[in-house]
């Protein structure tokens, strides 16, 4: 791990919130839905797709969960109204997963119904290991209910992911595969860079060979080259995969992927909970802080 990145993260809490905001807003659209609308429009002009996330997971009350559901519906309406090339990403703890699973399902169901009415898509994000099984169960419940306009996320550093992918391949699920960002114990998660990369590539092959639609979410040059090889070897059509990256991270690599002729979707978070989200992301992945600091200093 880069010592400078760790130093940045360990000292951020000492700085005024306004200073931290300079870092955060390099990869967050802003606090209001209008900010997301503007940014996604700009990305679309660059031939990039987007997925929008309203910040604020781990809610503690039913009232907060209902507000989250309403906010997600508002995003879908905004996308449809402005004809944006974008979909929605959600985290289930924002909709009450840790309060009551059926209550969470009902809140998300309203979002799924709205998305289906607009011909849009909802990606259910993966969170930490405490809710992995519950998240997969709710995804499967929506698929069983006939919602084909939804997908799930698999984290390559989790030791269980190969078994999860086997089940998802049987469902012909739409899967975003990422390395994983939450701090997990070694008993359940790979820790070494090379073993995470190997597992990522193995899972990607399983999904491609299983004819699943795949979101290849990474900022790792090595994994992108490996993905190019798999795509070419298996003659994967352009509509069956896309690359995905965080807004504000590795914009040079993002532009190269698009220039190489691949579909690319940018993850665009926004909302009033930007500070808590940013501090958590920086702590969980100091490398992101390094990317953002470089962007702040260079203006790129």
C-alpha positions as CSV (number, residue, x, y, z in Angstrom):
1,X,0.0,0.0,0.0
2,X,1.4,3.4,-0.9
3,X,2.4,5.2,2.3
4,X,1.4,8.6,0.9
5,X,-2.1,7.4,0.3
6,X,-2.3,6.1,3.9
7,X,-1.0,9.4,5.2
8,X,-3.6,11.3,3.3
9,X,-6.4,9.2,4.7
10,X,-5.1,9.3,8.3
11,X,-5.0,13.1,8.3
12,X,-8.1,14.0,6.4
13,X,-10.3,14.2,9.5
14,X,-8.1,17.0,10.9
15,X,-9.0,19.3,8.0
16,X,-12.1,21.5,7.7
17,X,-15.1,19.9,5.9
18,X,-14.7,22.4,3.1
19,X,-11.2,21.1,2.4
20,X,-12.3,17.5,2.4
21,X,-15.1,18.5,0.0
22,X,-12.4,19.4,-2.6
23,X,-11.3,15.8,-2.5
24,X,-14.8,14.4,-2.4
25,X,-16.3,16.4,-5.3
26,X,-13.7,15.0,-7.6
27,X,-15.7,11.8,-7.7
28,X,-19.1,12.9,-6.5
29,X,-21.5,14.8,-8.7
30,X,-22.7,17.1,-5.9
31,X,-25.4,17.3,-3.3
32,X,-28.5,17.7,-5.5
33,X,-30.3,15.7,-8.1
34,X,-29.6,18.5,-10.6
35,X,-25.9,18.0,-10.1
36,X,-26.3,14.3,-11.2
37,X,-28.4,15.4,-14.1
38,X,-25.8,17.8,-15.3
39,X,-22.9,15.5,-14.9
40,X,-24.5,12.5,-16.6
41,X,-25.5,14.7,-19.5
42,X,-21.8,15.7,-19.9
43,X,-20.8,12.1,-19.8
44,X,-23.3,11.1,-22.4
45,X,-21.9,13.7,-24.7
46,X,-18.5,11.9,-24.4
47,X,-20.2,8.7,-25.4
48,X,-20.2,7.3,-21.9
49,X,-23.1,5.7,-20.0
50,X,-23.8,6.3,-16.3
51,X,-25.3,4.6,-13.3
52,X,-26.5,7.0,-10.6
53,X,-26.4,6.3,-6.9
54,X,-28.1,8.4,-4.2
55,X,-25.8,8.4,-1.2
56,X,-26.9,7.3,2.3
57,X,-26.8,3.6,3.1
58,X,-27.2,2.0,6.5
59,X,-30.4,3.9,7.5
60,X,-31.7,3.3,11.0
61,X,-35.4,4.1,10.7
62,X,-38.3,3.2,8.5
63,X,-38.9,6.9,7.7
64,X,-35.4,7.2,6.3
65,X,-35.8,4.1,4.2
66,X,-39.0,5.4,2.7
67,X,-37.3,8.7,1.9
68,X,-34.5,6.7,0.1
69,X,-37.1,4.9,-1.9
70,X,-38.7,8.2,-3.0
71,X,-35.3,9.6,-3.9
72,X,-34.5,6.6,-6.1
73,X,-37.9,6.9,-7.9
74,X,-37.1,10.6,-8.4
75,X,-33.8,9.7,-10.1
76,X,-35.5,7.3,-12.5
77,X,-38.1,10.0,-13.4
78,X,-35.3,12.5,-14.0
79,X,-33.4,10.0,-16.2
80,X,-36.6,9.4,-18.3
81,X,-37.6,13.1,-18.5
82,X,-34.1,14.2,-19.7
83,X,-33.5,11.2,-21.9
84,X,-30.2,10.4,-20.2
85,X,-28.3,7.2,-21.1
86,X,-28.2,6.1,-17.5
87,X,-29.6,3.6,-15.0
88,X,-29.8,3.4,-11.2
89,X,-27.6,1.7,-8.6
90,X,-28.9,1.1,-5.0
91,X,-27.7,-0.3,-1.8
92,X,-30.2,-2.4,0.2
93,X,-29.3,-1.1,3.6
94,X,-30.5,2.3,2.4
95,X,-33.9,0.8,1.9
96,X,-34.2,-0.9,5.3
97,X,-32.4,-4.2,4.9
98,X,-31.1,-4.2,8.4
99,X,-34.5,-3.2,9.8
100,X,-36.8,-5.7,8.1
101,X,-36.2,-7.7,5.0
102,X,-39.8,-7.7,3.8
103,X,-40.0,-4.0,4.5
104,X,-36.8,-3.5,2.4
105,X,-38.3,-5.6,-0.4
106,X,-41.4,-3.5,-0.5
107,X,-39.4,-0.3,-0.7
108,X,-37.2,-1.6,-3.5
109,X,-40.2,-3.0,-5.3
110,X,-41.6,0.5,-5.8
111,X,-38.2,1.4,-7.4
112,X,-38.2,-1.7,-9.6
113,X,-41.8,-1.1,-10.8
114,X,-40.9,2.5,-11.7
115,X,-37.8,1.4,-13.6
116,X,-39.7,-1.2,-15.5
117,X,-42.4,1.3,-16.5
118,X,-39.6,3.5,-18.0
119,X,-37.8,0.6,-19.6
120,X,-34.8,1.2,-17.3
121,X,-32.6,-1.0,-15.1
122,X,-31.6,-1.1,-11.4
123,X,-28.3,-2.5,-10.2
124,X,-28.3,-3.8,-6.6
125,X,-24.9,-3.0,-5.2
126,X,-23.0,-5.4,-2.9
127,X,-22.1,-4.1,0.6
128,X,-20.0,-5.7,3.4
129,X,-20.1,-9.4,4.2
130,X,-22.7,-9.0,7.0
131,X,-25.4,-8.6,4.2
132,X,-24.0,-10.6,1.3
133,X,-26.4,-13.5,1.6
134,X,-29.4,-11.2,2.3
135,X,-28.6,-9.1,-0.7
136,X,-28.3,-12.1,-3.0
137,X,-31.6,-13.5,-1.6
138,X,-33.5,-10.3,-2.3
139,X,-32.0,-10.1,-5.8
140,X,-33.1,-13.7,-6.5
141,X,-36.6,-12.8,-5.1
142,X,-37.0,-10.0,-7.6
143,X,-35.8,-12.2,-10.4
144,X,-38.3,-14.9,-9.3
145,X,-41.0,-12.2,-9.4
146,X,-40.3,-11.5,-13.0
147,X,-38.1,-8.5,-12.8
148,X,-35.5,-8.9,-15.5
149,X,-34.5,-5.3,-15.3
150,X,-32.2,-5.8,-12.4
151,X,-28.7,-6.9,-11.8
152,X,-26.3,-7.7,-8.9
153,X,-22.7,-7.2,-7.9
154,X,-20.0,-9.8,-7.1
155,X,-16.8,-8.9,-5.2
156,X,-13.8,-10.8,-6.5
157,X,-11.9,-10.7,-3.1
158,X,-14.6,-12.7,-1.4
159,X,-13.8,-16.4,-1.1
160,X,-17.4,-17.4,-1.5
161,X,-17.8,-15.6,-4.9
162,X,-17.1,-18.6,-7.1
163,X,-20.0,-20.5,-5.6
164,X,-22.2,-17.4,-5.9
165,X,-21.3,-16.9,-9.5
166,X,-22.2,-20.5,-10.3
167,X,-25.7,-19.9,-9.1
168,X,-25.9,-16.5,-10.9
169,X,-24.8,-18.2,-14.2
170,X,-27.7,-20.6,-13.9
171,X,-30.0,-17.6,-13.6
172,X,-28.3,-15.8,-16.6
173,X,-27.9,-12.8,-14.2
174,X,-26.6,-9.4,-15.1
175,X,-23.5,-9.1,-13.0
176,X,-21.1,-6.3,-12.2
177,X,-17.8,-7.8,-11.0
178,X,-15.5,-5.6,-8.9
179,X,-12.5,-6.3,-6.7
180,X,-14.3,-5.3,-3.5
181,X,-13.7,-2.4,-1.2
182,X,-14.9,-3.3,2.3
183,X,-12.4,-4.3,4.9
184,X,-13.0,-8.0,5.6
185,X,-11.2,-10.7,7.6
186,X,-8.8,-13.0,5.8
187,X,-10.9,-16.0,6.6
188,X,-13.5,-14.9,4.2
189,X,-11.6,-12.6,1.8
190,X,-8.5,-12.8,-0.3
191,X,-5.9,-10.2,0.7
192,X,-3.1,-10.4,-1.8
193,X,-3.2,-8.3,-5.0
194,X,-2.3,-11.2,-7.2
195,X,-4.8,-13.7,-5.7
196,X,-7.6,-11.1,-6.0
197,X,-6.6,-10.5,-9.6
198,X,-6.6,-14.3,-10.3
199,X,-10.0,-14.7,-8.8
200,X,-11.4,-11.7,-10.7
201,X,-10.2,-13.2,-14.0
202,X,-11.6,-16.6,-13.1
203,X,-15.0,-15.2,-12.2
204,X,-15.1,-13.1,-15.3
205,X,-14.4,-16.1,-17.4
206,X,-17.2,-18.0,-15.7
207,X,-19.6,-15.2,-16.4
208,X,-18.6,-14.8,-20.0
209,X,-18.7,-18.5,-20.7
210,X,-22.0,-18.7,-18.9
211,X,-23.5,-16.1,-21.3
212,X,-24.2,-13.6,-18.6
213,X,-24.2,-9.9,-19.3
214,X,-21.2,-8.5,-17.4
215,X,-20.2,-5.1,-16.0
216,X,-16.4,-5.2,-15.8
217,X,-15.7,-2.7,-13.0
218,X,-12.1,-2.0,-12.4
219,X,-9.4,0.8,-12.7
220,X,-6.6,-1.9,-12.8
221,X,-4.7,-1.8,-16.1
222,X,-3.8,-5.5,-15.7
223,X,-7.4,-6.6,-15.3
224,X,-8.5,-4.4,-18.2
225,X,-5.9,-6.0,-20.5
226,X,-7.0,-9.5,-19.3
227,X,-10.6,-8.6,-20.0
228,X,-9.7,-7.4,-23.5
229,X,-8.1,-10.8,-24.1
230,X,-11.1,-12.7,-22.8
231,X,-13.5,-10.6,-24.8
232,X,-11.5,-11.2,-28.0
233,X,-10.9,-14.9,-27.4
234,X,-14.6,-15.6,-26.7
235,X,-15.8,-13.3,-29.5
236,X,-18.1,-11.5,-27.0
237,X,-20.5,-9.1,-28.6
238,X,-20.4,-5.4,-27.6
239,X,-23.9,-5.6,-26.1
240,X,-23.0,-8.4,-23.7
241,X,-20.5,-6.5,-21.6
242,X,-19.3,-3.1,-20.6
243,X,-16.5,-1.6,-18.6
244,X,-17.5,0.4,-15.5
245,X,-15.5,3.0,-13.5
246,X,-16.0,5.5,-10.7
247,X,-16.4,9.1,-11.6
248,X,-13.2,11.0,-11.0
249,X,-10.9,8.0,-10.9
250,X,-8.5,7.2,-13.8
251,X,-10.2,9.4,-16.3
252,X,-7.2,8.8,-18.6
253,X,-7.9,5.1,-18.6
254,X,-11.6,5.7,-18.9
255,X,-11.0,7.7,-22.1
256,X,-8.7,5.0,-23.5
257,X,-11.3,2.3,-23.0
258,X,-13.9,4.3,-24.9
259,X,-11.4,5.1,-27.6
260,X,-10.7,1.4,-27.9
261,X,-14.3,1.0,-28.9
262,X,-15.8,-0.5,-25.7
263,X,-19.0,0.6,-23.9
264,X,-18.1,2.3,-20.6
265,X,-20.4,3.2,-17.7
266,X,-19.4,5.7,-15.1
267,X,-20.6,5.3,-11.5
268,X,-22.0,8.7,-10.4
269,X,-22.9,9.2,-6.7
270,X,-24.6,12.3,-5.4
271,X,-26.4,13.5,-2.3
272,X,-26.2,15.3,1.0
273,X,-24.4,12.4,2.7
274,X,-21.3,13.0,0.7
275,X,-19.0,13.5,3.7
276,X,-19.6,10.3,5.5
277,X,-19.5,8.4,2.2
278,X,-16.2,10.0,1.2
279,X,-14.5,9.4,4.5
280,X,-15.5,5.8,4.5
281,X,-14.4,5.3,0.9
282,X,-11.0,6.9,1.6
283,X,-10.5,4.7,4.6
284,X,-11.6,1.6,2.9
285,X,-9.5,2.2,-0.2
286,X,-6.6,4.7,0.4
287,X,-5.6,4.3,-3.3
288,X,-8.8,6.3,-4.2
289,X,-7.5,9.2,-2.1
290,X,-4.3,9.0,-4.0
291,X,-6.1,9.2,-7.3
292,X,-8.2,12.1,-6.1
293,X,-5.2,14.1,-4.7
294,X,-3.4,13.7,-8.0
295,X,-6.5,15.0,-9.8
296,X,-6.8,18.0,-7.4
297,X,-3.1,18.9,-8.0
298,X,-3.0,18.4,-11.7
299,X,-6.5,19.4,-12.7
300,X,-6.9,16.1,-14.6
